[in-house]
């Protein structure tokens, strides 16, 4: 029993020390999404959905919850954001080619229609990010209309 107490005490000390360390935060400026908004021109409803359900993990603008200050949770969140931006980063939209933009919106449509995005682990703590069927239809319709614009651009090249 004495060994178990020592192990638990040691784990507590490690946990406390770990609180002084954490990953870099993804704190950008809202201006980083301006190119995406200007290029895709989402209606107000879709813009609101994107802001509530997508931008935290798919842009340089992340709203961090209070529990992000707790290690190891902050590392887990940082990993989610890194992976999210690796797949679809609206803050890097300006650097994407038209073909890549078209492909990224195709992936967005696929993931949203399959209800794979936003992730369940995100919607557990962000109830406003859980998409209704109506919201899914709005996002898909918007993304398809933007893709048709990109298709026309690709054909004219």
Backbone torsions as a table, in degrees:
resi	resn	phi	psi	omega
1	UNK	NA	-34.3	-179.1
2	UNK	-64.8	-37.3	-179.8
3	UNK	-66.9	-40.9	178.9
4	UNK	-61.6	-42.3	178.1
5	UNK	-62.7	-40.6	178.8
6	UNK	-65.0	-41.8	179.0
7	UNK	-63.9	-45.5	179.1
8	UNK	-63.1	-40.1	178.0
9	UNK	-64.4	-43.3	178.5
10	UNK	-62.8	-42.8	177.4
11	UNK	-62.8	-38.5	177.3
12	UNK	-63.0	-43.9	178.8
13	UNK	-62.2	-45.1	178.8
14	UNK	-61.2	-43.4	179.3
15	UNK	-61.3	-43.5	-179.6
16	UNK	-65.4	-44.8	179.3
17	UNK	-63.8	-38.0	-179.2
18	UNK	-61.3	-24.3	-178.9
19	UNK	-66.5	-17.7	178.9
20	UNK	-85.0	-3.0	-178.8
21	UNK	-123.6	152.1	178.6
22	UNK	-172.3	166.0	179.6
23	UNK	-74.2	163.1	174.1
24	UNK	-64.3	144.5	179.3
25	UNK	-88.4	150.4	-179.3
26	UNK	-94.4	71.8	-174.9
27	UNK	-112.5	94.2	177.5
28	UNK	-105.4	-172.2	-177.9
29	UNK	-100.3	145.5	177.0
30	UNK	-57.5	-23.4	178.9
31	UNK	-64.0	-19.5	-179.2
32	UNK	-67.4	-18.0	179.0
33	UNK	-101.2	-0.7	-177.1
34	UNK	-58.5	-41.1	-179.0
35	UNK	-63.5	-40.7	178.6
36	UNK	-63.3	-46.9	-179.0
37	UNK	-63.7	-44.6	-179.1
38	UNK	-65.2	-39.4	-176.6
39	UNK	-75.1	-37.9	-175.3
40	UNK	-98.2	-18.5	175.8
41	UNK	45.8	60.9	-180.0
42	UNK	-70.7	143.1	173.5
43	UNK	-61.0	161.3	-177.4
44	UNK	-52.7	-43.2	-179.3
45	UNK	-61.2	-45.5	-179.5
46	UNK	-67.9	-39.8	178.3
47	UNK	-59.2	-42.7	179.1
48	UNK	-64.1	-41.8	178.3
49	UNK	-62.8	-46.0	179.6
50	UNK	-60.0	-41.9	-179.6
51	UNK	-63.9	-42.6	-176.8
52	UNK	-81.0	-29.0	-171.6
53	UNK	-115.7	-13.9	-171.0
54	UNK	-124.7	-44.1	-169.0
55	UNK	-62.7	-29.6	-178.8
56	UNK	-57.4	-38.9	-177.2
57	UNK	-105.4	-15.6	-173.8
58	UNK	-118.2	29.2	176.5
59	UNK	-158.3	180.0	175.9
60	UNK	-84.8	3.9	-177.5
61	UNK	-111.8	98.1	-178.0
62	UNK	-114.6	129.0	172.8
63	UNK	-92.8	111.6	-176.6
64	UNK	-87.8	135.1	175.8
65	UNK	-76.6	165.6	-178.4
66	UNK	-57.8	-34.9	-174.8
67	UNK	-76.5	-0.4	175.2
68	UNK	-70.4	-11.7	179.7
69	UNK	-83.1	-5.0	-177.1
70	UNK	-99.1	122.0	172.9
71	UNK	-84.5	131.6	17.7
72	UNK	-98.6	3.5	-178.7
73	UNK	-59.1	-39.7	-178.2
74	UNK	-62.8	-32.8	177.0
75	UNK	-70.6	-37.8	178.8
76	UNK	-64.2	-44.0	178.1
77	UNK	-65.3	-42.0	179.1
78	UNK	-60.8	-38.4	178.1
79	UNK	-65.1	-42.2	177.3
80	UNK	-60.0	-44.5	-178.8
81	UNK	-65.5	-43.8	179.3
82	UNK	-60.0	-44.7	178.3
83	UNK	-66.8	-41.4	179.4
84	UNK	-59.6	-47.3	179.4
85	UNK	-68.8	-27.6	177.4
86	UNK	-66.2	-30.0	-179.7
87	UNK	-90.5	-37.4	-174.1
88	UNK	-157.4	108.9	-175.3
89	UNK	-124.5	102.7	-178.1
90	UNK	-68.9	-21.0	177.4
91	UNK	-72.6	-18.7	178.3
92	UNK	-102.4	10.0	-173.5
93	UNK	-53.7	-40.6	-177.6
94	UNK	-61.7	-29.0	-178.3
95	UNK	-84.8	-10.3	-179.5
96	UNK	-77.3	145.7	172.1
97	UNK	-74.8	165.4	178.5
98	UNK	-60.6	-40.1	179.6
99	UNK	-62.7	-42.6	179.7
100	UNK	-68.3	-39.4	177.2
101	UNK	-59.7	-45.4	179.0
102	UNK	-59.6	-45.3	-179.4
103	UNK	-64.3	-41.6	-179.6
104	UNK	-64.6	-38.6	177.2
105	UNK	-70.2	-33.2	175.0
106	UNK	-62.2	-43.9	177.3
107	UNK	-64.3	-40.6	178.1
108	UNK	-58.0	-47.8	179.8
109	UNK	-58.1	-47.8	-178.1
110	UNK	-60.4	-46.6	-176.9
111	UNK	-69.4	-39.3	-178.8
112	UNK	-71.9	-42.6	179.0
113	UNK	-63.0	-36.4	179.4
114	UNK	-79.2	-1.9	-178.6
115	UNK	59.7	31.1	175.8
116	UNK	-89.3	-14.6	177.1
117	UNK	-131.1	141.4	-8.1
118	UNK	-66.7	156.7	-178.1
119	UNK	-61.6	143.8	176.7
120	UNK	-56.7	-36.1	179.8
121	UNK	-64.7	-24.6	176.8
122	UNK	-81.2	-43.6	-176.6
123	UNK	-71.3	-19.2	176.2
124	UNK	-59.2	-39.3	-176.4
125	UNK	-105.6	-6.5	177.9
126	UNK	-127.8	76.6	-176.3
127	UNK	-57.2	-30.7	-179.9
128	UNK	-71.8	-9.9	179.5
129	UNK	-89.9	-10.6	178.6
130	UNK	-70.8	121.7	-172.7
131	UNK	-90.0	133.2	173.7
132	UNK	-80.3	166.6	177.4
133	UNK	-60.0	-37.3	178.9
134	UNK	-64.1	-42.4	178.5
135	UNK	-66.4	-40.1	177.4
136	UNK	-60.3	-45.6	179.3
137	UNK	-61.7	-38.6	179.0
138	UNK	-64.4	-45.9	179.9
139	UNK	-63.9	-44.7	-178.8
140	UNK	-63.4	-44.6	179.6
141	UNK	-62.1	-43.7	178.4
142	UNK	-62.6	-48.1	-178.2
143	UNK	-62.7	-38.5	178.2
144	UNK	-65.9	-38.0	179.5
145	UNK	-68.0	-37.5	177.2
146	UNK	-68.0	-39.5	178.2
147	UNK	-62.0	-35.2	179.0
148	UNK	-66.0	-34.2	175.5
149	UNK	-63.8	-45.5	179.6
150	UNK	-66.0	-37.2	177.5
151	UNK	-60.8	-42.1	178.2
152	UNK	-63.8	-40.4	177.8
153	UNK	-64.3	-40.3	-179.1
154	UNK	-66.7	-37.1	179.3
155	UNK	-69.5	-30.5	-178.4
156	UNK	-82.1	-9.2	-180.0
157	UNK	-77.4	NA	NA
